């Protein structure tokens, strides 16, 4: 039995429909329906009668309500007991802006709820922190440090891929070859942590003058510009799995970088810092999150592979994601998320 399925069951009871439950829990309605069906299969009984106006509990569904509520209270009690011995202290974690904002932060919010006395000082920047000089306790970076004294843990591999907005694809289409790509406009990210010449090499040109329309150091600005139809931009392959309304550009280009957690040798003696390292290993686990595997997986395929594990990471419902409605229109944007 999976408690998350019972949590979804209670969400459907409270919402009265699959769609409203999905909106409240910020997952798609198809996933809610599939997991309710799985729970019904485990229990051997129907929980709901599906009507045009919504969901109605069956006799069996009503009979287990008290038991499920007791399960919920038990989970809350266990959480409170766990918090009584939770982590204490401050950990300064330096990370690049994109991974920090769109991957680590959503998971950090959940983890911090079980560790109320822990403060993670998340420093999201496109400037690399010097761990040897204790600019940060732990740094997540794309370059393996040259200092042999630093402790290094490989977390995974970040794969990136070109994307455009749905509006851009409708208006201009997407290139299928590098030659066709030269007729399009690009959005480029530039920072000390990235290879500025990588785009020129990928496109087979000496420089990208006249090709790049917008250049910025911020990952959030790249996403913003691409979503609003500014051109082709390179983003993590997991972007679609997290709900971004984008179209992959299959023109034979993909890029990847290894992800390292780097920390000072003195941190090995800190139980607090070692537990943070273990938590980082879990949230970059390539078995659970295939986007971080060494082999490339197409963004479209990741949507299905990460359908369950990406729940809770989507930006749907928040201001940054909702801004896309100004280009696509609210009806079209909602349709994209439902699909």
C-alpha positions in Angstrom: 0.0 0.0 0.0 1.2 3.4 -0.9 0.3 6.3 1.4 0.5 8.8 -1.5 -2.3 6.9 -3.3 -4.5 7.4 -0.2 -3.5 11.0 0.0 -4.8 11.3 -3.6 -8.0 9.5 -2.6 -8.6 12.1 0.1 -7.8 14.9 -2.3 -10.5 13.6 -4.7 -13.0 13.3 -1.9 -12.4 16.9 -0.8 -12.3 18.3 -4.4 -15.2 16.3 -5.7 -13.7 15.7 -9.1 -10.5 14.4 -10.7 -9.8 17.7 -12.4 -10.1 19.8 -9.3 -8.0 17.4 -7.3 -5.3 17.5 -9.9 -5.3 21.3 -9.9 -5.0 21.4 -6.1 -2.3 18.8 -6.0 -0.5 20.3 -9.1 -0.4 17.1 -11.0 -2.2 16.1 -14.2 -5.7 14.6 -14.1 -4.6 11.5 -16.0 -2.1 10.7 -13.3 -4.7 11.1 -10.6 -7.1 8.8 -12.4 -4.4 6.2 -13.0 -3.4 6.1 -9.3 -7.0 6.0 -8.1 -7.5 3.0 -10.4 -4.3 1.4 -9.0 -5.6 1.9 -5.4 -9.0 0.4 -6.4 -7.2 -2.6 -7.9 -5.2 -3.1 -4.6 -8.3 -2.8 -2.5 -10.4 -4.9 -4.8 -13.3 -2.4 -4.7 -14.5 0.7 -6.5 -14.0 3.9 -4.5 -15.9 6.3 -6.7 -18.8 6.4 -9.1 -17.8 8.8 -11.9 -20.6 11.1 -12.9 -20.8 14.0 -15.3 -21.0 16.4 -12.4 -18.0 14.9 -10.6 -17.2 12.0 -8.2 -19.5 10.2 -5.8 -18.2 7.9 -3.1 -19.3 4.3 -3.3 -20.5 2.5 -0.2 -17.0 1.0 0.2 -15.4 4.4 -0.4 -17.4 5.9 2.5 -16.6 2.9 4.7 -12.8 3.5 4.6 -12.9 7.3 5.1 -12.3 7.1 8.9 -9.4 4.6 8.4 -7.7 6.8 5.8 -8.1 9.9 8.1 -6.5 7.9 10.9 -3.6 7.0 8.6 -3.2 10.7 7.8 -3.1 11.6 11.5 -0.5 8.8 12.1 1.7 10.2 9.3 1.5 13.7 10.9 2.4 12.3 14.3 5.4 10.4 12.8 6.5 13.6 11.1 6.3 15.6 14.4 8.4 12.9 16.2 11.0 13.0 13.4 11.2 16.7 13.7 12.0 16.4 17.4 15.4 15.1 16.4 15.9 16.9 13.1 19.0 18.6 11.8 20.2 21.8 13.3 22.4 24.5 11.8 23.2 26.4 8.7 24.7 25.0 5.5 25.8 27.3 2.7 25.0 25.7 -0.6 26.3 27.3 -3.8 24.7 26.2 -7.1 24.1 27.5 -10.6 20.9 29.5 -10.9 18.9 27.2 -13.2 19.4 23.9 -11.2 19.1 25.9 -7.9 15.8 27.5 -8.8 14.0 24.8 -10.9 15.4 21.5 -9.4 16.9 21.9 -5.9 14.6 24.6 -4.5 11.3 22.7 -4.9 12.8 19.6 -3.3 14.4 21.7 -0.6 11.1 23.1 0.5 9.8 19.6 1.1 12.9 18.5 2.9 13.1 21.5 5.1 9.6 20.9 6.4 10.9 17.8 8.1 14.0 19.6 9.3 12.6 22.8 10.9 15.8 23.7 12.6 17.9 23.5 9.5 18.7 26.5 7.4 20.0 26.0 3.8 21.6 29.2 2.6 21.0 28.6 -1.1 23.3 30.8 -3.2 22.2 30.5 -6.8 24.7 32.3 -9.1 26.5 31.9 -12.3 29.8 32.7 -10.6 31.7 29.6 -9.3 32.2 29.6 -5.5 35.7 28.9 -4.1 35.1 26.1 -1.6 38.8 26.0 -0.7 38.4 29.6 0.6 35.1 28.6 2.2 33.0 30.9 0.0 30.4 28.1 0.5 30.3 24.9 2.5 29.2 22.8 -0.5 29.2 23.8 -4.2 27.4 22.2 -7.1 29.3 22.8 -10.2 29.9 21.6 -13.8 33.7 21.7 -13.6 35.7 19.1 -11.7 38.0 21.1 -9.3 41.7 21.1 -9.9 42.5 21.4 -6.2 43.4 17.8 -5.1 42.5 18.6 -1.5 38.8 19.1 -2.2 36.3 16.4 -1.7 34.3 15.5 -4.8 31.0 13.6 -5.3 29.7 13.1 -8.8 25.9 13.7 -8.7 25.0 13.0 -12.3 25.1 14.6 -15.8 23.1 17.5 -17.0 21.8 17.1 -20.5 20.7 20.2 -22.5 18.7 20.5 -25.7 17.3 23.3 -28.0 13.7 24.3 -27.4 11.3 26.9 -28.8 7.9 28.0 -27.6 4.7 26.6 -29.0 3.9 30.1 -30.5 7.3 30.2 -32.2 6.9 26.7 -33.6 3.4 27.7 -35.0 4.8 30.8 -36.6 8.2 29.8 -37.9 8.4 26.1 -37.5 11.5 24.3 -36.2 14.7 23.5 -38.1 15.5 19.9 -38.9 19.2 20.5 -39.8 22.0 22.8 -38.7 21.8 24.5 -42.1 18.1 25.4 -41.5 18.9 26.5 -38.0 21.1 29.3 -39.3 17.9 30.9 -40.6 16.5 31.2 -37.1 17.2 33.4 -34.1 18.8 32.1 -31.0 18.8 33.0 -27.3 22.2 32.3 -25.6 23.3 32.0 -22.0 26.8 33.4 -21.3 28.6 33.1 -18.0 32.0 32.2 -16.6 30.7 28.7 -15.9 29.7 28.0 -19.5 31.6 27.6 -22.7 30.7 30.6 -24.8 32.1 29.1 -28.0 29.9 25.9 -27.6 27.0 27.3 -29.6 29.2 28.4 -32.5 30.9 25.0 -32.6 27.6 23.2 -32.6 26.2 25.3 -35.4 29.4 25.0 -37.4 30.1 28.7 -37.6 33.0 30.9 -36.5 30.8 33.2 -34.4 27.1 33.7 -33.7 26.9 37.3 -34.8 23.5 37.9 -36.5 22.3 34.5 -35.2 22.0 35.3 -31.5 19.3 37.9 -30.8 19.5 37.9 -27.0 22.4 37.0 -24.7 22.0 36.8 -21.0 23.8 35.3 -18.0 20.6 34.2 -16.2 18.9 30.8 -16.7 15.5 32.2 -15.7 15.9 34.9 -18.4 16.7 32.2 -21.0 13.5 30.3 -20.1 11.5 33.5 -20.0 12.7 34.6 -23.5 12.2 31.1 -25.0 8.7 30.8 -23.6 7.8 34.1 -25.1 9.0 33.2 -28.6 12.3 35.1 -28.7 14.0 32.2 -30.5 15.7 28.9 -30.0 17.3 28.4 -26.6 19.2 25.6 -24.9 17.6 24.3 -21.7 17.8 21.2 -19.5 16.2 18.1 -21.1 14.0 17.8 -18.0 12.2 21.1 -18.8 9.2 19.4 -20.5 8.9 16.9 -17.6 8.5 19.8 -15.2 5.7 21.2 -17.3 7.4 23.9 -19.4 5.2 24.5 -22.5 8.0 24.1 -25.0 8.8 22.2 -28.2 12.1 20.3 -28.6 14.1 21.2 -31.7 15.4 18.0 -33.3 18.3 19.4 -35.4 21.0 16.9 -34.3 22.4 19.0 -31.4 22.6 18.1 -27.7 25.0 18.9 -25.0 25.9 17.6 -21.6 28.0 18.5 -18.5 28.9 16.4 -15.4 27.5 17.7 -12.1 29.7 17.6 -9.1 29.2 18.3 -5.4 32.4 19.8 -4.0 33.2 20.4 -0.4 36.1 21.1 1.9 37.8 18.1 3.6 36.9 19.5 7.0 33.2 19.0 6.2 33.7 15.2 6.4 33.7 15.6 10.2 30.3 17.4 10.2 27.3 15.1 10.5 25.1 18.0 9.3 27.0 18.6 6.1 27.4 14.9 5.3 23.6 14.5 5.6 23.1 17.3 3.2 25.5 15.6 0.8 23.5 12.4 1.1 20.3 14.4 0.4 21.9 15.8 -2.7 22.7 12.3 -3.9 19.1 11.3 -3.5 17.6 14.2 -5.4 20.1 13.6 -8.3 19.6 9.9 -8.3 19.7 8.9 -11.9 17.6 5.7 -11.3 14.7 7.8 -10.0 15.4 10.8 -12.2 16.6 9.4 -15.6 17.4 13.0 -16.8 20.7 12.8 -14.9 21.9 9.5 -16.4 25.1 9.5 -18.5 23.2 8.5 -21.6 21.0 11.1 -23.4 17.2 10.6 -23.3 15.0 12.7 -25.5 12.9 15.3 -23.7 9.7 13.8 -25.0 10.6 10.4 -23.5 11.5 12.0 -20.2 7.9 13.3 -19.8 6.7 9.7 -19.5 9.7 8.3 -17.6 9.4 11.1 -15.0 5.6 11.4 -14.8 5.5 10.2 -11.2 8.8 11.4 -9.8 8.4 15.0 -11.2 5.2 15.5 -9.2 5.7 18.5 -6.9 8.5 19.9 -9.0 6.3 21.6 -11.6 6.1 25.4 -11.6 2.5 25.2 -12.6 0.3 27.5 -10.5 3.1 30.0 -9.7 3.8 33.4 -11.1 6.9 32.4 -13.2 4.9 29.7 -15.0 1.7 31.7 -15.4 3.5 34.5 -17.2 3.5 32.2 -20.3 -0.2 32.9 -20.6 0.5 36.3 -22.0 1.9 34.7 -25.2 0.0 31.5 -25.5 -3.3 32.6 -23.9 -4.7 30.9 -20.8 -6.8 28.4 -22.7 -3.9 27.2 -24.8 -1.4 27.1 -21.9 -3.8 25.0 -19.8 -4.2 22.6 -22.7 -0.4 22.2 -22.9 -0.2 21.3 -19.2 -3.1 18.9 -19.5 -1.4 17.1 -22.4 
